């Protein structure tokens, strides 16, 4: 099976979702949809999200308007039980407002299932999970970074460029709405600023070795 972002290189066990701006099967510039090439689901992308290739093909979020990729409201992209991992590449630019690369809220209490985002004025990436901030790491402006957040059913772990930066044991919230990439669908001023690369979702808590495998598979493209 061809896999988004590096056939036969990234971890394939329990991979359930993958989108990549550099893969024509996933996205064609100017299209209003993004296709998950693992499960073939079609997702909405707003017209303001740009595609750049100089030299890295990525989605770009310009300042000033709210744009996003709506990855859907289903247990494939944001399971409410079991294990899950979210792996993506991020290139932040600008420090205005709250900036959200990946978000999923809970419908029953207006609290986040999870929210991965940065506060105004800096590049600290906060990892909110099951309603609270669990840990954080600082990103570098105009620099590509690989982020992976893993949940093995007990422990939440954050990795930056395949190195762990935090752990917690918070449980998982059993209610959620749509997963969004590049914006917070519940607060339309929380748009990401910068570029985003492929997003991979797994129904397992990736091990440290598997996180490193995924980083090595794409680092020549981004680093």
PAZAPA-4460 file (N, C-alpha, C; in steps of 0.05 Angstrom, whole numbers, plus 32768, in hexadecimal, padded with zeros to 4 digits):
% residues 223
    n_x    n_y    n_z   ca_x   ca_y   ca_z    c_x    c_y    c_z   seq   type   mol
   8011   7FE8   8000   8000   8000   8000   8011   8019   8000     1      X     A
   800C   802C   7FEE   801B   8045   7FEF   8012   8055   8006     2      X     A
   8025   8062   8014   801F   8070   802C   8026   808E   8029     3      X     A
   8016   809F   8034   801B   80BC   8032   8036   80C3   803D     4      X     A
   8045   80D3   802E   805E   80DF   8038   8076   80CC   8038     5      X     A
   8075   80B5   802B   808C   80A4   802A   8084   8087   8029     6      X     A
   807D   807D   8011   8075   8061   800F   808A   804E   801A     7      X     A
   8080   803B   802B   8091   8025   8035   80A7   802F   8048     8      X     A
   80A4   8048   8052   80B8   8053   8064   80AB   805A   807F     9      X     A
   8095   8068   807F   8088   806E   8099   807B   8054   80A4    10      X     A
   8075   8055   80BE   8068   803F   80CB   804D   803B   80BE    11      X     A
   8046   8022   80B8   802D   801C   80AB   801A   800D   80BE    12      X     A
   8023   8001   80D3   8012   7FF3   80E5   7FFF   8007   80F3    13      X     A
   7FE5   8002   80F0   7FCF   8012   80FC   7FCD   802E   80F1    14      X     A
   7FD9   8034   80DA   7FD5   804D   80CD   7FB9   804E   80C1    15      X     A
   7FA9   8063   80C9   7F8D   8064   80C1   7F86   807C   80B1    16      X     A
   7F98   8090   80B1   7F92   80A9   80A3   7FAC   80B7   809B    17      X     A
   7FAC   80C2   8082   7FC4   80D1   8079   7FBD   80E5   8063    18      X     A
   7FC5   80FE   8067   7FC2   8112   8052   7FDD   8120   804E    19      X     A
   7FE2   8128   8035   7FFC   8133   802E   7FF9   8145   8016    20      X     A
   8001   815F   8018   7FFF   8171   8002   8010   816A   7FEA    21      X     A
   8025   815A   7FEF   8037   8152   7FD9   802E   8139   7FCA    22      X     A
   8018   812D   7FD2   800F   8115   7FC6   7FF6   811A   7FB6    23      X     A
   7FF6   8119   7F9B   7FDF   811F   7F8B   7FC6   810E   7F92    24      X     A
   7FCA   80F5   7F9B   7FB3   80E5   7FA4   7FA5   80F2   7FBC    25      X     A
   7FB4   8102   7FCB   7FA9   810E   7FE2   7F9E   812B   7FDD    26      X     A
   7FAE   813A   7FCD   7FA5   8156   7FC8   7FB0   8160   7FAD    27      X     A
   7F9E   816D   7F9F   7FA5   817B   7F86   7FA1   8199   7F8B    28      X     A
   7FB5   81A9   7F86   7FB4   81C6   7F8B   7F9A   81D3   7F80    29      X     A
   7F8D   81E2   7F90   7F74   81EF   7F88   7F5B   81E0   7F8E    30      X     A
   7F5E   81C7   7F96   7F46   81B6   7F9C   7F3A   81BE   7FB6    31      X     A
   7F20   81B9   7FBA   7F13   81BF   7FD3   7F12   81A7   7FE5    32      X     A
   7F1F   8191   7FDE   7F20   8179   7FEE   7F3C   816E   7FF1    33      X     A
   7F40   8161   8008   7F59   8152   800D   7F50   8135   8012    34      X     A
   7F5F   8122   8005   7F57   8106   8008   7F6B   80F7   801A    35      X     A
   7F60   80E9   802D   7F6F   80D7   803E   7F76   80BF   802C    36      X     A
   7F90   80BB   8026   7F97   80A5   8014   7F99   808A   8021    37      X     A
   7F95   8089   803B   7F94   806F   8049   7F77   8064   8047    38      X     A
   7F63   8075   804E   7F48   806C   804E   7F37   8078   8039    39      X     A
   7F42   808A   8028   7F35   8097   8012   7F1E   80AA   801A    40      X     A
   7F1E   80B2   8033   7F09   80C6   803B   7F10   80E1   802F    41      X     A
   7EFB   80F0   8027   7EFE   810B   801C   7EF8   811F   8031    42      X     A
   7F0B   8132   8035   7F08   8147   8049   7F08   8163   803D    43      X     A
   7EFC   8176   804A   7EFA   8191   8040   7F13   81A1   8046    44      X     A
   7F1D   81B0   8033   7F32   81C3   8037   7F29   81DE   802D    45      X     A
   7F2C   81F3   803D   7F22   820E   8035   7F34   821A   8020    46      X     A
   7F28   822C   8010   7F37   8237   7FF9   7F4F   8248   8001    47      X     A
   7F4F   8252   8019   7F66   8263   8021   7F7F   8255   8028    48      X     A
   7F7E   823A   802B   7F96   822B   8030   7FA6   8229   8016    49      X     A
   7FBF   8232   8017   7FCF   8232   7FFF   7FE1   8219   7FFE    50      X     A
   7FEC   8214   7FE7   8001   81FF   7FE4   801A   820C   7FDA    51      X     A
   8030   8207   7FE7   804A   8212   7FE0   805D   81FB   7FDA    52      X     A
   8071   8200   7FC9   8085   81EC   7FC3   809F   81F9   7FBD    53      X     A
   80AB   8204   7FD2   80C4   8213   7FCE   80D8   820F   7FE5    54      X     A
   80E5   81F8   7FE7   80E3   81E1   7FD5   80D1   81CB   7FE0    55      X     A
   80C5   81CF   7FF8   80B5   81BA   8004   8098   81BF   7FFE    56      X     A
   808A   81AA   7FF5   806E   81AC   7FF0   805F   81AA   800A    57      X     A
   8050   81BF   8011   8042   81C0   802A   8029   81D1   8027    58      X     A
   8016   81CE   803A   8000   81E0   803C   8008   81F9   804B    59      X     A
   7FFF   8210   8042   8006   8229   8050   7FED   8238   8059    60      X     A
   7FEE   8241   8072   7FD9   8251   807D   7FE2   826E   807E    61      X     A
   7FD8   8280   806D   7FDF   829C   806E   7FD0   82AA   8084    62      X     A
   7FDB   82C1   808D   7FCD   82D0   80A2   7FB4   82DD   8098    63      X     A
   7FA1   82E1   80AA   7F8B   82F3   80A4   7F70   82E6   809F    64      X     A
   7F6F   82CD   8098   7F55   82C0   8093   7F56   82A4   80A0    65      X     A
   7F3E   829B   80A8   7F3C   8281   80B5   7F3A   826B   80A0    66      X     A
   7F4D   8258   80A0   7F4D   8242   808E   7F54   8228   809D    67      X     A
   7F4D   8212   8091   7F51   81F8   809F   7F4D   81E1   808C    68      X     A
   7F56   81C9   8094   7F4E   81B0   8088   7F3C   81A2   809D    69      X     A
   7F23   819C   8095   7F11   818E   80A7   7F14   8170   80A2    70      X     A
   7F20   8162   80B5   7F27   8146   80B2   7F10   8133   80BA    71      X     A
   7EF9   813F   80C3   7EE2   812E   80C7   7EDB   812A   80E4    72      X     A
   7EC4   811E   80E9   7EB9   8118   8103   7EB4   80FA   8105    73      X     A
   7EC9   80EB   810A   7EC6   80CE   810B   7EDD   80C2   811B    74      X     A
   7EDA   80A9   8123   7EED   809C   8134   7F07   8094   8127    75      X     A
   7F08   8097   810C   7F22   8092   80FE   7F35   80A9   8105    76      X     A
   7F2C   80C2   8103   7F3F   80D8   8107   7F41   80E0   8124    77      X     A
   7F2D   80DA   8135   7F30   80E1   8151   7F20   80CD   8162    78      X     A
   7F2C   80B5   8165   7F1F   80A0   8175   7F1A   80A9   8192    79      X     A
   7F04   80A0   819D   7EFC   80A8   81B8   7F04   8093   81CD    80      X     A
   7F0E   807C   81C3   7F19   8067   81D4   7F31   805B   81C6    81      X     A
   7F40   804C   81D5   7F57   803E   81C8   7F6F   8050   81C5    82      X     A
   7F81   8048   81B3   7F9B   8056   81B0   7F9A   8067   8196    83      X     A
   7FAB   807C   8196   7FAC   808D   817E   7FC6   809D   817F    84      X     A
   7FD1   80A3   8167   7FE8   80B4   8164   7FE3   80C8   814D    85      X     A
   7FEC   80E1   8151   7FEB   80F6   813D   8007   80FF   8136    86      X     A
   800E   80FD   811C   8029   8104   8113   8027   8118   80FD    87      X     A
   8035   812F   80FF   8034   8143   80EA   804D   8154   80EA    88      X     A
   8050   8163   80D4   8067   8175   80D1   805D   8192   80D1    89      X     A
   806B   81A4   80DF   8061   81BF   80E4   8078   81D3   80E0    90      X     A
   8071   81EA   80D4   8084   8200   80CE   8076   821A   80D6    91      X     A
   8078   8222   80F0   8069   8239   80F9   8076   8253   80F1    92      X     A
   8065   8266   80EA   806E   8281   80E3   8059   8295   80EF    93      X     A
   8063   82AA   80FB   8051   82BE   8106   8048   82B7   8122    94      X     A
   8043   82CC   8132   803C   82C8   814E   8022   82D5   8156    95      X     A
   8011   82DC   8143   7FF8   82E9   8149   7FE3   82D5   8151    96      X     A
   7FD4   82DA   8167   7FBD   82CA   816E   7FC4   82AD   8176    97      X     A
   7FAF   829F   817E   7FB2   8282   8183   7FB4   8273   8168    98      X     A
   7FC7   8262   8166   7FCC   8254   814C   7FCA   8236   8151    99      X     A
   7FB8   8229   8141   7FB1   820D   8147   7FB7   81FB   812F   100      X     A
   7FCC   81EB   8131   7FD1   81D7   811B   7FBE   81C0   811B   101      X     A
   7FB5   81B7   8132   7FA4   819F   8133   7F92   81A1   814C   102      X     A
   7F77   819C   8147   7F64   81A0   815D   7F4C   818E   815A   103      X     A
   7F41   8186   8171   7F28   8177   8171   7F1A   817C   818C   104      X     A
   7F02   8187   818A   7EF3   818E   81A2   7EDF   8179   81AA   105      X     A
   7ED5   817B   81C2   7EC0   816A   81CC   7EA5   8179   81CA   106      X     A
   7E91   816C   81BF   7E77   8179   81BB   7E66   817C   81D5   107      X     A
   7E6B   816A   81E8   7E59   816A   81FF   7E60   817E   8215   108      X     A
   7E77   818A   8214   7E7F   819D   8229   7E8F   81B4   821E   109      X     A
   7E91   81B7   8204   7EA1   81CD   81F8   7EBD   81CD   8202   110      X     A
   7EC8   81B6   8208   7EE4   81B3   8210   7EF2   81A1   81FC   111      X     A
   7F0C   81A5   81FA   7F1B   8196   81E6   7F1F   8179   81EC   112      X     A
   7F19   8168   81D8   7F22   814D   81D7   7F41   814E   81D7   113      X     A
   7F4B   815E   81C4   7F67   8168   81C6   7F69   8182   81B6   114      X     A
   7F7E   8191   81BD   7F84   81AA   81AF   7FA2   81AE   81B0   115      X     A
   7FAF   81AE   8199   7FCB   81B2   8197   7FCF   81CE   818A   116      X     A
   7FD9   81E1   819A   7FDA   81FC   818F   7FEE   820E   819E   117      X     A
   7FF2   8226   8192   8005   823A   819D   7FF6   8253   81A6   118      X     A
   7FFE   825F   81BC   7FF3   8277   81C6   7FFF   828F   81B7   119      X     A
   7FF1   82A7   81B8   7FFC   82BE   81AB   8018   82C6   81B4   120      X     A
   8028   82CF   81A2   8042   82DB   81A9   8059   82C8   81AB   121      X     A
   8056   82AF   81A5   806C   829C   81A8   8068   8283   8199   122      X     A
   807B   8270   819D   807B   8257   818E   8079   823E   81A1   123      X     A
   806E   8242   81B8   806A   822B   81CA   8051   821C   81C1   124      X     A
   8055   8202   81BB   803F   81F1   81B3   8035   81E3   81CB   125      X     A
   801B   81E9   81D2   800E   81DD   81E9   7FFE   81C4   81E1   126      X     A
   8001   81AF   81F1   7FF3   8196   81EB   7FDC   8193   8200   127      X     A
   7FC4   819B   81F8   7FAC   8197   8208   7F9F   817C   8201   128      X     A
   7F98   816D   8215   7F8C   8153   8211   7F78   814D   8227   129      X     A
   7F60   8145   821F   7F4B   8140   8233   7F47   8158   8246   130      X     A
   7F46   8170   8239   7F3D   8188   8247   7F52   8198   8256   131      X     A
   7F6C   8190   8255   7F80   819F   8264   7F9B   819E   8255   132      X     A
   7FAC   81B2   825B   7FC7   81B4   824F   7FD9   819F   825D   133      X     A
   7FE3   818C   824E   7FF3   8176   825A   8011   817B   825A   134      X     A
   801B   8187   8244   8037   818E   8242   803B   819F   822A   135      X     A
   8053   81A9   8225   8058   81BA   820E   8075   81B9   8205   136      X     A
   807A   81C5   81EE   8095   81C7   81E3   8096   81E0   81D2   137      X     A
   80AE   81EB   81CE   80B2   8203   81BF   80BC   81FC   81A3   138      X     A
   80AE   8207   818F   80B6   8203   8173   80C7   821B   816A   139      X     A
   80D5   8218   8154   80E5   822D   8149   80D7   823A   8131   140      X     A
   80D7   8254   8130   80CB   8263   811A   80D8   825B   80FF   141      X     A
   80C6   8258   80EB   80D0   8252   80CF   80E3   823A   80CE   142      X     A
   80DC   8226   80DD   80EC   820D   80DE   80D9   81F5   80DE   143      X     A
   80DE   81E1   80CE   80CE   81C9   80CE   80D3   81B8   80E6   144      X     A
   80BE   81AE   80F2   80C0   819D   810A   80AC   8187   8107   145      X     A
   80B4   816F   810E   80A1   8158   810F   8096   8156   812C   146      X     A
   807C   8155   812E   806E   8151   8147   805E   8137   8146   147      X     A
   8061   8127   815B   8051   810F   815D   8046   810E   817A   148      X     A
   802B   810A   817C   801E   8107   8196   8013   80EB   8197   149      X     A
   801B   80DB   81AA   8012   80BF   81AC   8002   80BB   81C6   150      X     A
   7FED   80AA   81C3   7FDD   80A2   81DA   7FDA   8084   81D9   151      X     A
   7FE6   8076   81ED   7FE6   8059   81ED   7FD0   804D   81FE   152      X     A
   7FBC   805D   8206   7FA7   8054   8217   7FAC   805B   8234   153      X     A
   7FC4   8061   823B   7FCC   8069   8256   7FDC   8083   8257   154      X     A
   7FF0   8084   8245   8003   809A   8246   8002   80AB   822C   155      X     A
   8001   80C5   822F   8003   80D8   8219   8020   80E1   8218   156      X     A
   802C   80DF   8200   8048   80E7   81FC   804B   80FA   81E5   157      X     A
   805A   810F   81E8   8060   8121   81D2   807D   811E   81C8   158      X     A
   8080   811E   81AE   809B   811C   81A2   809F   8133   818F   159      X     A
   80B7   813F   8190   80BF   8154   817D   80D8   814A   816F   160      X     A
   80D7   8146   8155   80ED   813B   8146   80F7   8121   8152   161      X     A
   80E3   8111   815A   80E7   80F5   8165   80F3   80F4   8181   162      X     A
   80F4   810B   818F   80FE   810C   81AA   80E7   8113   81BC   163      X     A
   80E2   8104   81D2   80CC   8109   81E4   80D0   8124   81F2   164      X     A
   80B9   8133   81F4   80BB   814C   8203   80A6   814D   8219   165      X     A
   8096   8138   821D   8083   8139   8233   8072   8120   8234   166      X     A
   806A   8119   824C   8057   8102   8250   8042   810A   8265   167      X     A
   802B   80FD   8263   8016   8101   8276   8004   80E8   8276   168      X     A
   7FF3   80E5   828A   7FE0   80CF   828B   7FC4   80DA   8290   169      X     A
   7FB8   80E8   827C   7FA0   80F7   8281   7F85   80E9   827A   170      X     A
   7F86   80D1   826F   7F6D   80C5   8265   7F66   80D2   824A   171      X     A
   7F50   80C8   823E   7F48   80D2   8224   7F2B   80DA   8225   172      X     A
   7F24   80F0   8219   7F08   80FB   821A   7EF7   80EB   8207   173      X     A
   7EE0   80E2   8211   7ECF   80CF   8201   7EB9   80DE   81F2   174      X     A
   7EBE   80F6   81E9   7EAC   8104   81D8   7EBC   8119   81C8   175      X     A
   7EB5   811C   81AE   7EC4   812F   819E   7EB5   8136   8184   176      X     A
   7EBD   814C   8178   7EB2   8155   815E   7EC7   8151   8148   177      X     A
   7EC7   8162   8134   7ED9   815F   811D   7EF6   8165   8124   178      X     A
   7F07   8156   8118   7F24   815B   8119   7F2B   8170   8103   179      X     A
   7F3A   8184   810A   7F42   8199   80F6   7F60   819D   80F6   180      X     A
   7F6A   81A1   80DE   7F87   81A5   80DA   7F8B   81C1   80D0   181      X     A
   7F9B   81D1   80DF   7FA0   81EC   80D7   7F8D   8201   80E2   182      X     A
   7F7B   81F9   80F3   7F68   820C   80FF   7F57   81FF   8113   183      X     A
   7F4A   820E   8124   7F38   8204   8139   7F1C   820A   8130   184      X     A
   7F0D   81F5   8129   7EF2   81F8   811E   7EDE   8204   8132   185      X     A
   7EE5   8202   814C   7ED4   820E   8161   7ED9   822B   8166   186      X     A
   7EF0   8235   815D   7EF7   8251   8162   7F06   825B   8149   187      X     A
   7EF7   8269   8138   7F01   826E   811D   7F15   8285   811B   188      X     A
   7F20   828D   8132   7F36   82A0   8131   7F51   8291   8138   189      X     A
   7F4F   8277   813D   7F67   8268   8145   7F74   8259   812E   190      X     A
   7F7A   8269   8119   7F86   825D   8101   7FA4   825A   8104   191      X     A
   7FAF   8244   80FA   7FCC   8241   80F9   7FD9   8255   80E7   192      X     A
   7FF2   825C   80EC   8002   826E   80DB   801B   825F   80D4   193      X     A
   801F   825B   80BA   8037   824D   80B1   8030   8236   809E   194      X     A
   8040   8222   809D   803D   820B   808B   8039   81F1   809B   195      X     A
   8029   81DF   808F   8026   81C4   809A   802A   81AF   8085   196      X     A
   8037   819A   808C   803C   8184   807A   8028   816D   807E   197      X     A
   8030   8155   8078   801D   813E   807A   8015   8139   8097   198      X     A
   7FFD   812E   809A   7FF1   8126   80B3   7FEC   8108   80B2   199      X     A
   7FF6   80F9   80C5   7FF1   80DC   80C7   7FE4   80D6   80E2   200      X     A
   7FD0   80C5   80E1   7FC2   80BD   80F9   7FC3   809E   80FB   201      X     A
   7FC9   8095   8113   7FCB   8078   8119   7FB8   8070   812F   202      X     A
   7FAD   8058   812D   7F9E   804D   8143   7FAF   803C   8155   203      X     A
   7FC5   8048   815E   7FD6   803B   8171   7FE8   8051   817D   204      X     A
   7FF2   804B   8195   8006   805D   81A0   8021   8056   8194   205      X     A
   802B   8066   8182   8045   8060   8176   805B   805E   818C   206      X     A
   806D   804B   8188   8084   804A   819A   8099   805F   8192   207      X     A
   80AC   8063   81A4   80C1   8076   819E   80D0   806E   8185   208      X     A
   80D5   8055   8181   80E2   804B   8168   80D2   8051   8150   209      X     A
   80B7   804E   8151   80A6   8054   813A   80A5   8072   8135   210      X     A
   80A4   8082   8149   80A5   809F   8145   80BF   80A7   8137   211      X     A
   80D5   809B   813F   80EF   80A1   8132   80EE   8097   8115   212      X     A
   80E2   8080   8110   80E0   8076   80F4   80D1   808A   80E2   213      X     A
   80BB   8094   80EC   80AC   80A8   80DC   80BB   80C2   80D8   214      X     A
   80C9   80CB   80ED   80DA   80E3   80EA   80EF   80DF   80D5   215      X     A
   80FD   80C8   80D6   8113   80C3   80C3   8108   80C0   80A7   216      X     A
   80F0   80B6   80A4   80E4   80B1   8089   80E0   80CC   807B   217      X     A
   80DA   80E1   8089   80D4   80FB   807C   80E7   8112   8082   218      X     A
   80FB   810D   8092   810C   8123   809A   811C   812F   8082   219      X     A
   8123   811F   806E   8131   8129   8057   8120   813D   8047   220      X     A
   8106   813A   8049   80F4   814C   803C   80F1   8166   804B   221      X     A
   80F2   8165   8065   80EB   817D   8075   8103   8189   8084   222      X     A
   8118   817A   808A   812D   8185   809B   8146   818C   808A   223      X     A
***
